[in-house]
Amino acid sequence: MIPARMGSQRLRQKNLQPLCGEPLIVHAIRKCRAAGVFDEIWVNSEHPAFGEIAAAEGVQFHQRPEHLGNNQATSEQFVAEFLEKHECTYLFQVHSIAPLLTVNDVRNFVTSMTAGDTDVMLSVVDEPLEAVYDDKPVNFTFAEKSNSQDLRPVRRISWAITGWRRSTYLAAAKAGKCATYSGRIGYASVDRLAGHVIKTAADLAIAEALYPIIHEASAAKA
């Protein structure tokens, strides 16, 4: 499932912004098709314009209710709405706003989850540097200076790609619990660039500069 709202607060119509000549949403669709690991590929949006793009790219379209496309709607809500209407064992959400996530990244992530026994798989960027939260050290101590390579990395959730077991997600949602993190949680590392998410025009410019380099290197490894 590739989510795509028409509205966005910081970068207007973000999913339709061009990257290397194609809208971000198109890059995501083609990446999922090239990965060859999905039984079905769906674009999920409140706006029918994305349905036209999905049809042109040969994938399916789920039009969520309009109220699930506004700024107040959460992913928890629209993922549950999608899963209630579509039978599957696993749902993988691939964000179009993470264009530096490669085909190999997608393939490895899906393989890792389906081969394991987790209910949730989160993509994370491992940051091997000193981190503080609320002015307190997280992975080091103020009592001594450690070398960065000796630190336990902080794992930043990137949301570039996420996986859920449908049965666990819906059971939690119906019980009024947080479905996003329900059940056994696994983590799959992606590199910092794969975890680069488009929020602003500057983020998009960075992705534009790096996209050819990243994806040519990925294709060479496939």
C-alpha positions as CSV (number, residue, x, y, z in Angstrom):
1,M,0.0,0.0,0.0
2,I,1.3,3.4,-1.0
3,P,-0.4,6.2,0.9
4,A,-1.0,9.5,-0.9
5,R,-2.9,12.5,0.4
6,M,-3.5,15.4,-1.9
7,G,-3.1,18.0,0.8
8,S,0.1,18.7,2.7
9,Q,1.1,21.5,5.0
10,R,4.8,22.2,4.2
11,L,5.1,21.1,0.6
12,R,2.0,21.6,-1.5
13,Q,0.7,18.4,-3.2
14,K,3.8,16.6,-2.1
15,N,3.1,13.3,-3.7
16,L,2.8,14.9,-7.1
17,Q,6.0,16.8,-6.8
18,P,8.4,15.9,-9.7
19,L,11.6,14.0,-9.0
20,C,13.8,13.4,-12.0
21,G,10.9,14.0,-14.3
22,E,8.3,11.9,-12.6
23,P,5.9,12.5,-9.6
24,L,7.1,11.0,-6.3
25,I,4.1,8.6,-6.3
26,V,5.1,7.2,-9.6
27,H,8.6,6.4,-8.4
28,A,7.1,4.5,-5.4
29,I,4.7,2.5,-7.6
30,R,7.5,1.5,-10.0
31,K,9.8,0.6,-7.2
32,C,7.2,-1.7,-5.7
33,R,6.6,-3.4,-9.0
34,A,10.3,-3.9,-9.6
35,A,10.8,-5.5,-6.2
36,G,8.7,-8.5,-7.3
37,V,7.6,-9.4,-3.8
38,F,4.0,-8.2,-3.6
39,D,0.9,-10.1,-4.6
40,E,-1.0,-6.8,-5.0
41,I,0.0,-3.1,-5.1
42,W,-2.5,-0.5,-4.0
43,V,-2.4,3.3,-4.0
44,N,-4.4,4.6,-1.1
45,S,-5.8,8.1,-1.3
46,E,-8.9,10.2,-0.7
47,H,-8.4,11.9,-4.1
48,P,-9.4,10.3,-7.4
49,A,-6.5,11.9,-9.2
50,F,-4.3,9.3,-7.7
51,G,-6.6,6.6,-9.1
52,E,-5.8,7.8,-12.6
53,I,-2.1,7.5,-11.9
54,A,-2.5,4.1,-10.4
55,A,-4.5,2.9,-13.5
56,A,-1.8,4.3,-15.8
57,E,0.9,2.5,-13.9
58,G,-1.0,-0.8,-13.8
59,V,-1.7,-1.0,-10.1
60,Q,-4.9,-0.9,-8.0
61,F,-6.5,2.1,-6.3
62,H,-8.3,2.3,-2.9
63,Q,-10.2,5.5,-2.4
64,R,-10.4,6.1,1.3
65,P,-13.2,8.3,2.8
66,E,-12.5,12.0,2.4
67,H,-12.2,12.6,6.2
68,L,-9.3,10.2,6.3
69,G,-7.4,12.4,3.9
70,N,-7.3,15.6,6.0
71,N,-4.5,16.9,8.3
72,Q,-6.2,15.5,11.4
73,A,-6.5,11.9,10.1
74,T,-3.8,9.5,11.3
75,S,-2.1,6.6,9.6
76,E,-3.6,4.4,12.3
77,Q,-7.0,5.2,11.0
78,F,-6.5,4.9,7.3
79,V,-4.5,1.7,7.6
80,A,-7.3,0.1,9.6
81,E,-9.9,1.3,7.1
82,F,-7.9,-0.3,4.3
83,L,-7.3,-3.6,6.1
84,E,-11.0,-3.9,7.0
85,K,-11.7,-4.0,3.2
86,H,-8.8,-6.1,1.9
87,E,-7.9,-9.6,2.9
88,C,-4.2,-10.3,3.3
89,T,-1.7,-11.9,5.6
90,Y,0.7,-8.9,5.6
91,L,0.4,-5.3,4.6
92,F,3.5,-3.4,3.7
93,Q,3.3,0.4,3.6
94,V,5.8,2.0,1.2
95,H,6.0,5.8,1.4
96,S,6.4,7.7,-1.8
97,I,8.1,10.5,0.2
98,A,11.1,8.2,0.9
99,P,12.3,8.1,-2.8
100,L,15.9,7.0,-1.9
101,L,14.6,3.8,-0.5
102,T,15.7,1.3,-3.1
103,V,14.2,-1.8,-4.8
104,N,16.7,-3.9,-2.9
105,D,15.7,-2.2,0.4
106,V,12.1,-3.1,-0.2
107,R,12.9,-6.6,-1.2
108,N,15.1,-7.3,1.8
109,F,12.6,-5.7,4.2
110,V,9.7,-7.9,2.9
111,T,11.8,-11.0,2.9
112,S,12.9,-10.4,6.5
113,M,9.4,-9.9,7.8
114,T,7.8,-12.8,6.0
115,A,10.6,-15.2,7.0
116,G,10.2,-14.2,10.7
117,D,7.5,-14.2,13.3
118,T,6.8,-10.6,14.0
119,D,3.5,-8.7,13.8
120,V,5.1,-5.3,13.1
121,M,8.3,-4.5,11.2
122,L,9.7,-1.0,11.5
123,S,12.4,0.4,9.2
124,V,15.0,2.2,11.3
125,V,18.1,4.2,10.7
126,D,20.9,3.3,13.2
127,E,22.6,6.5,14.4
128,P,26.0,5.6,16.0
129,L,26.4,9.0,17.7
130,E,25.8,10.4,21.2
131,A,22.1,11.1,21.7
132,V,20.3,13.0,24.4
133,Y,16.6,13.2,25.3
134,D,15.2,15.8,27.6
135,D,18.8,16.9,28.3
136,K,19.7,13.4,29.5
137,P,22.1,11.0,27.7
138,V,20.5,8.1,26.0
139,N,23.3,5.9,24.8
140,F,26.3,7.3,26.6
141,T,27.2,8.8,30.0
142,F,28.4,12.3,30.9
143,A,30.9,10.7,33.2
144,E,33.3,9.8,30.3
145,K,33.9,10.4,26.6
146,S,33.5,7.2,24.5
147,N,34.5,6.7,20.9
148,S,31.5,6.8,18.5
149,Q,32.3,3.3,17.2
150,D,31.9,1.9,20.7
151,L,28.4,3.4,21.3
152,R,25.2,1.4,21.0
153,P,23.3,3.1,18.1
154,V,20.1,4.9,18.6
155,R,17.5,3.4,16.3
156,R,15.4,6.2,14.6
157,I,12.2,5.0,13.0
158,S,12.1,6.2,9.5
159,W,8.6,5.1,8.3
160,A,10.1,4.7,4.8
161,I,8.6,1.2,4.7
162,T,6.6,-0.6,7.4
163,G,5.0,-4.0,7.7
164,W,2.0,-5.3,9.7
165,R,0.3,-8.6,10.2
166,R,-3.4,-7.9,9.3
167,S,-5.0,-10.1,12.0
168,T,-3.0,-8.5,14.8
169,Y,-3.5,-5.0,13.6
170,L,-7.3,-5.3,13.3
171,A,-7.6,-7.1,16.6
172,A,-5.8,-4.3,18.3
173,A,-7.8,-1.6,16.5
174,K,-11.1,-3.2,17.4
175,A,-10.0,-3.5,21.1
176,G,-9.3,0.2,21.1
177,K,-5.5,-0.3,21.4
178,C,-2.7,1.2,19.4
179,A,-2.5,-1.1,16.4
180,T,0.6,0.5,14.9
181,Y,2.8,-1.1,17.6
182,S,0.7,-4.1,18.5
183,G,2.2,-7.5,18.9
184,R,5.8,-8.7,18.3
185,I,7.9,-5.8,16.9
186,G,10.9,-6.3,14.6
187,Y,13.3,-3.8,13.3
188,A,15.0,-3.7,9.9
189,S,17.9,-1.3,9.4
190,V,18.0,1.0,6.3
191,D,20.8,3.4,5.6
192,R,20.5,7.1,6.3
193,L,19.7,8.0,2.7
194,A,17.0,5.3,2.5
195,G,15.4,6.9,5.5
196,H,15.5,10.4,4.0
197,V,11.9,11.6,4.0
198,I,10.5,14.5,1.9
199,K,8.9,17.1,4.1
200,T,10.1,20.4,2.5
201,A,11.4,21.7,-0.8
202,A,14.9,21.4,0.5
203,D,14.4,17.7,1.3
204,L,13.2,17.3,-2.3
205,A,16.2,19.1,-3.7
206,I,18.5,16.7,-1.8
207,A,16.7,13.7,-3.1
208,E,16.8,15.1,-6.7
209,A,20.6,15.4,-6.4
210,L,21.1,11.9,-4.9
211,Y,18.5,9.9,-6.7
212,P,20.5,8.9,-9.8
213,I,23.5,7.9,-7.8
214,I,21.6,5.8,-5.3
215,H,19.4,3.9,-7.7
216,E,22.2,3.3,-10.2
217,A,24.3,1.8,-7.5
218,S,21.3,-0.3,-6.3
219,A,20.6,-1.6,-9.8
220,A,24.3,-2.6,-10.1
221,K,23.9,-4.8,-7.0
222,A,20.7,-6.5,-8.0
